[in-house]
């Protein structure tokens, strides 16, 4: 078979992404290479297809057990024989895998660098190695952002396996790190494949000037726009992860916190629950790192600004790995900047850290296309704006802000430059806080001169003044504000100042176009979407793997678009190879046909009438008409205070094992109301499934999506 035939047979794709075919051809010809390709760019296919086509077993060196497990599960789901050797296996399991490799039954063997070093002699003697792959190759370089000492022992791969191609893969590596990788691994010919860093499926947004409550409210809004879709929230501190996760749980959103302070068992369980879809959101520090290979993360939020663009790029890269759209949001305020500058002052590499923070700040404060800044940082240029960042979608409005700047700088100067950002804004608003009164700042001339402007806007304007160089933050002296020489030029009227209307303010004056859920369809296809998702989830539970391994979201949408009526047509849908067609085709095709045929219910007729949920109904009901009737009964009359969204929150809290008394307190209702509503939802759902084919009716939460 040629590479394109293998691609279609096992992966269900009709064509390669940029560079993939060229890399595959190079490896098949026996060449070494270093491949730099962004997360979600299709790195795995570049070495998996050669491994399938070559005689013997490919060794894939990977740093984390969780990464190995995900990759092996995906490969097996595609009908490719793969296994992993790691410390989680008992002796008999390891022996069985080794024997399968010896017989030539395993095409890809995932192995840790430590395990390879301890078993290399045996592997050399007993396994026909087709190629060696070093995944996450940046771990080999001390200049990489995730250096791992055990990777430095991989410099003898050509000695261990002479004549075998060595291919190294990574998503992020600057020029110094690339050279380090090639030298350590002795990449023959020093062949580099450098793919574009652009991830057009990631939308980029920065929201500045929000306080903690406003940030949490925005997160809730984003989470509710993505019902049943996974998201990650990154925080700077462990305390923040716990506080944000608690706030989301109180509001009925399934969320867990994750940081290095948890035990290894707790972290493992959270990762597994997130991967399997048992929790919607993980609120984490950077400890939630490389072990995440979940393909269907639909939003990534930075609660605080990261220290560098490298960290930011790596973290947003964990979203949209399946190529489907992913929403990324970075919250940024003055307090973040103060905290990060303090980190820089305390770091061992002050100059390097300060430069990285400055570049991150430039990105966050950009008034030009954010993607162009991001790509430029990694040495890639483009002449076009992306159209998928907040700056492109909503260009800033500028105005003459000289008077506002003068008010702020005057307030700072009149305190003797002994005031923080919060204190300066308190002065302008005329707030008599204890500290303002204590130091007599309520007596200065500028006290209250900015009371006509909301605090949130003053925060945004002050941040712009810092960015424009009119004022500095003295991080070593109580974070007091200092007016710069440039600021004095504006203060004394020798220069004008231009400011931008705060984005928060623009959202009130313009219609804010919120991104819809990725898995969203129109009209009657909503119920098919819900039923397909439900069937996918049931199969995933049966096979004990994440739902995205059964079928990707893109495959689900392809099924809805094509509506295959045969297993052969099912196999033509996106991302469905022969193995998935043969394994799942019959069940999914039966469901699609149920939907497409609009099968009528078969009630027991009684003079042209039948009974449903205790009510007499005339005539014959189609499936869609029945659902409309159910929706009307659930949300009319005495049930008007309930909505599908409130019901979803109720079910989510109930599924978390929270008692009815606690649910009632959190939702502001009586315990009797909560108990009655839960019973009512369950009864209607049970009756629906009894009246129709069970496959026609999804689980209750997905049904509520349809009702929404």
PyMOL commands that set and color helices and strands:
alter all, ss='L'
color gray80, all
select helices_A, chain A and resi 3-11+20-28+43-53+65-77+91-102+113-126+137-140+149-154+157-160+175-185+188-190+212-225+238-250+264-275+309-316+334-346+350-364+370-377+390-393+402-414+421-429+434-438+441-443+455-467+485-491+503-509+525-543+547-550+553-562+567-570+578-596+623-634+637-639+644-655+660-667+671-691+694-696+700-707
alter helices_A, ss='H'
color red, helices_A
select strands_A, chain A and resi 33-36+57-61+82-85+108-111+129-134+165-170+192-194+202-208+230-234+255-258+281-284+297-302+326-332+398-400+471-474+480-483+498-500+609-612+615-618
alter strands_A, ss='S'
color yellow, strands_A
deselect
rebuild
show_as cartoon
